[in-house]
């Protein structure tokens, strides 16, 4: 669907001109409040609603205006793939509840954008950015979406992504999908936003929402968070249900928060955690998750902590080296002991992860599509659709990963079991390193600075990737802004063992508060100007 069409047909079109008029009372009109929402937090929005300065409807209207002016026009970031036509109606209902004294929790009336591979049983499609799924409306919400609604959040819309969560081609451009086109980096527009949660990272960074949700198999929350200068949390696999999310890997997949602050990420993390009978892995989190992770946020949390820094990441790009050394110095000054660890050299998986993902993608996608109302009901039919619609579905790069996945046997094959065992061995390596060195967490640069978007040749990743071991292990990691390189953000990733979210959130929060590295994007055209 054309983005101009769905924004025009959304509830935004029904906002009267009087909405934008200059107010005659002391209460700010939404137009006047637009700049007040720059870098706003959940806590601030809650206070504005509590005091009556703003309503949930007014907040939603402001964000809809920002999406129209910044995402569609202006710098044309192209991060939002679809607007929820019911967003204003939902906000009105929540405002009425608030007036009657009913408060569902910290997310009451708060707008959130979610990635377009997460089911919503409403008037929005769920497509993973693929033309093959255009017109697919899920019959019910994903578990985490039902949790969002119960918590009183307003689902504002869906975000663009790397098509099929970047599992289509080895020469893909992150942030491009055949349905949504190319998402831009809000800091420098000719640079890439990374992926696959590209739209979520760009939107929250550009202040098109206060909260966003991404998904990750390996780096799809961490990398766009780092490159878009925001906070990204990949929970332990099992803390959030995956039911109703278009899958790649049941071993590694999870959704997670993407926000501008650690505090907002912690609020969202707790609201959506919970056991789900339809995702059996969530049973492993019984008694380990928390409804409120903000209780662990302590500005002095670095004092007495022992943090490992990956030795091989201490020297790479000279500008990132300088940022890392500054971060190390700040953490030491706050009372942390920083220990060099030779950790990555212990991981020897020889391409096992990619093979594992292809096996699990075929199995998981076939199950998802077979139970859906999509017009394509299997991976094979997706491949055939793309071939039949090649000029529009595959104008820049093809689908060799889809085709290679289709050629594989089922999950009972000997090869699958062998690669699964190799990937699961990463858990022991992480646990052993943490225990041997008595570490509270391990950290390192999330990735290098962003590269120029290139639809012809694809992505040019620039090294690092400290999140990858935790992603393979299914362990939690959090990425926070570490600074800028030529105006391009770079993040610092912390990770630990399973269900150690409280520990890494505390460390990341303390680092965030002492470093204050988040810088609002300015939509520059190039690093040269």
Secondary structure, 3 states (H helix, E strand, C coil): CCHHHHHHCCHHHHCCHHHHCCCCCCCCCHHHHCHHHCCCCHHHHHHHHHHCCCCHHHHHHHHHHHHHHHHHCCCCCCCEEEECCCHHHHHHHHHHHHHCCCCCCCCCCCEEEEECCECCCCCCCCCCCCHHHCCCCCCCCCHHHHHHHHCCCEEEEEECCCHHHHCCCCCCCCCEECCCEECCCCCECCECCCCCCHHHHHHHHCCCCCEEEEEECCCCCHHHHHHCCCEEEECCECCECCCCECCCCCCCCEEEEEECCHHHHHHHHHHHCCCECCEHHHHHHCCCCCCCCHHHCCCCCCCCCEEEEEHHHCCCCHHHHHHHHHHHHHHHHCCCEEEEECCHHHCCCCCHHHHHHHHHHHHHHHHHHHCCCCCCCCHHHHHHHHHHCHHHHCCCCCCHHHHHHHCCCCCCCHHHHHHHHHHHHHHHHHHHHHHHCCCCEEEEECCCCCCECCCCCCCCCCCCCCCHHHHHHCCCEEEEEEEEECCEEEEEEEECCCCCHHHHHHHHHHHHHHHCCCCCCCCECCCCC
